[in-house]
């Protein structure tokens, strides 16, 4: 019997119970960082390593269309999103997001978010207790909405932030979290579709060159713009990943609490160290457990096979904690990224490949830029960390400090 035709036990239930450790547990006994398994009823091949990243992002091997489960589309990405497209359909939609790669645009967004942070921080000193995860979500949402050109009178940042966070928090969770995510997406897609229609009708004027204008006017084909529903999905695919940086902000606060020696170097404004710190937060702390795609033909990797129509999985969490790549993966050490630059095929918290032409997240530069700026602001902020549950469960996807990282006695320098 061919290797890929041998019966395999479906491991979906194990994924739900093991979380981030699911693929690393399967990989533990593999000498070639490859594992055959079955997920969601389909045969799957899981791979890890820089060479595997290039294999995974080869469109001749993997397509995204039909690969993302409906529950994830209905919460995290949205139906018809750029993440579901391939080849000729993917390229024109990707053009919508390429301005996010421009350093000037990233710097502009960072300035908007930093201003929103500074504005919010002044009010925190008047409160007895602040949960940084929650506050970061509002700050990031307020900043990205201003940057994207959304009119203040049409957007209330606090409820929008709650919905954006809910979409991310519930994508991989059955039960109440998932239901909250579905309701949040339905609510915000309807609101953003009305906003798009108002821009197109002239009821609202979007700032020239803004994200809002680009989304409202975007054409995949010359004949017609995106329908309002799909345009709303893609507008949310700018806002939602920015709000999701709140996970990394909470992790950065956690890191500064556990390893306070890094605080002084950030406070001093060492830009290179701020970048290294941002990369290490993204590497060390768990966010995406793995990525998946649908195999377009029978694939073989290091002697293991998966048939066409199966799944190819890229072990993101396992690769970011692979001793062969990092030497001391469970030590938080930003200096590793000062010793040598981050290799995009090694460090893959937001995927791999070329963001300009492939499926690597175009917002990765945004995440790094925002985290650099907010980590410095966190380091300069004075506060007390009261007793709380700061454990980070690897069974919960996406995970975060259980308390959200609460602080008291905030003092703005």
C-alpha positions, 0 to 999 in steps of 0.5 A, a space after each residue: 500500500 502506498 505510504 499516503 494511502 495507509 489509514 491515518 487517525 484523524 487528529 482534529 480532537 487532539 488539536 482542540 485539546 493540545 493547542 499550540 503543542 499539537 504539531 510540535 508533539 507530532 514532530 517530536 519523533 521526526 528526524 526530518 521535521 515532517 509528519 503525516 496526519 489527518 485533520 478535518 477528515 483530510 490527509 495532511 502533511 506537516 512540515 517545518 524549516 526554512 526549506 519547508 517554508 519555500 515549499 509551502 508557499 510555492 503556488 504550484 504545490 498549495 492553493 488557499 482556495 477551499 483550504 480555510 475552514 468555513 468557521 475560520 472564514 466566518 470569524 477571522 478572514 471573512 468570505 471572499 477575502 484575499 486570503 482565499 484567492 490564488 494566482 490571477 485572482 489573488 494578484 489584483 486583490 493583493 494590490 489593494 494591500 501593497 501600500 501597507 508595505 510602504 515605509 512612509 505609510 507604516 510610519 504614518 500609521 505608527 504615529 497615529 497609534 502612538 498619538 492614540 496611546 499617549 492620549 489614552 495613557 494620560 487617562 489611565 493615571 486617573 483609574 485604579 486599574 487598567 488592563 493593558 490587553 483591552 486598552 491596547 485594542 482600543 488604542 490600536 483601533 482608534 489609531 488605525 481608523 484615523 489613519 485609514 480615513 474612517 470618519 470619526 462620526 461613523 465609527 465608535 472605536 471602543 465597540 469596534 475594538 471589542 468586535 475586532 478582538 472577538 473575531 480574532 479570539 474566537 476563530 479557533 475556539 468552539 462554543 461561546 467564543 466562536 459564537 461571539 466572533 461570528 456575531 461580531 463579524 456579521 455586525 461589523 461587515 454590515 456596518 462597513 458595507 454601509 460605509 462603503 456604500 455611503 462613500 460610493 454614493 457621495 454621502 461620505 467623502 473619503 480622504 484622497 488616497 486613504 485606505 477607505 477610498 482605495 477599498 471603496 474604489 478597488 476593482 479586481 476586474 475593470 468592469 466593476 468594483 468589489 461588491 460592498 460586502 466583499 469591500 467591507 471584508 477587505 476593509 476589516 482585513 486592514 482594521 482587524 490585524 492592526 487591533 490584533 497587535 494588542 496580543 503582542 502588546 500584552 506579551 511585551 508587557 509580560 516580557 518586561 515584567 519577567 525580564 525587566 533588564 530590557 526596560 532601560 535599553 528600550 527607555 533609552 530609545 535604542 532603535 535597533 534594540 526596539 526592533 530586536 525586542 519586537 522580533 523576539 516577542 513575536 518569536 517567543 510568544 505564541 500567536 498562530 499555531 500553524 498555517 494550512 493550504 490545499 495540495 493541488 497535486 500529490 506532494 512528497 517531502 522528505 519521503 512522506 507523501 500527501 495526495 492531491 486535495 489533501 492539506 499541507 501544514 506549516 508548523 509556525 509555533 514549532 519552527 519559531 521554537 526549533 532548537 536547530 534554528 534558534 539554539 536556545 528557543 525557550 530563552 527570551 533573548 532579543 539580542 539574537 536579532 542584533 547578532 544577525 538579522 531576522 531571516 524571513 524564512 526562519 522567523 514566521 510568526 505571521 507566515 512566510 514567503 514574499 508579502 508583495 507577491 505571495 500570501 505572507 501577511 502584508 501587515 507584518 511590517 505594520 506589526 513590527 513598527 507598532 510593536 517597536 513604538 509601543 514597547 518603548 512607550 510601555 518601558 517608559 510608562 511607570 506602573 505597578 503590577 498587582 497580583 494576578 494570573 499571568 499564566 499563558 496557556 498553550 491549550 488556548 488558541 489564540 492565547 494571552 496572559 489570562 488576566 490581560 495584564 492588569 496594572 495599577 498606579 499608572 504614571 505617565 513620565 
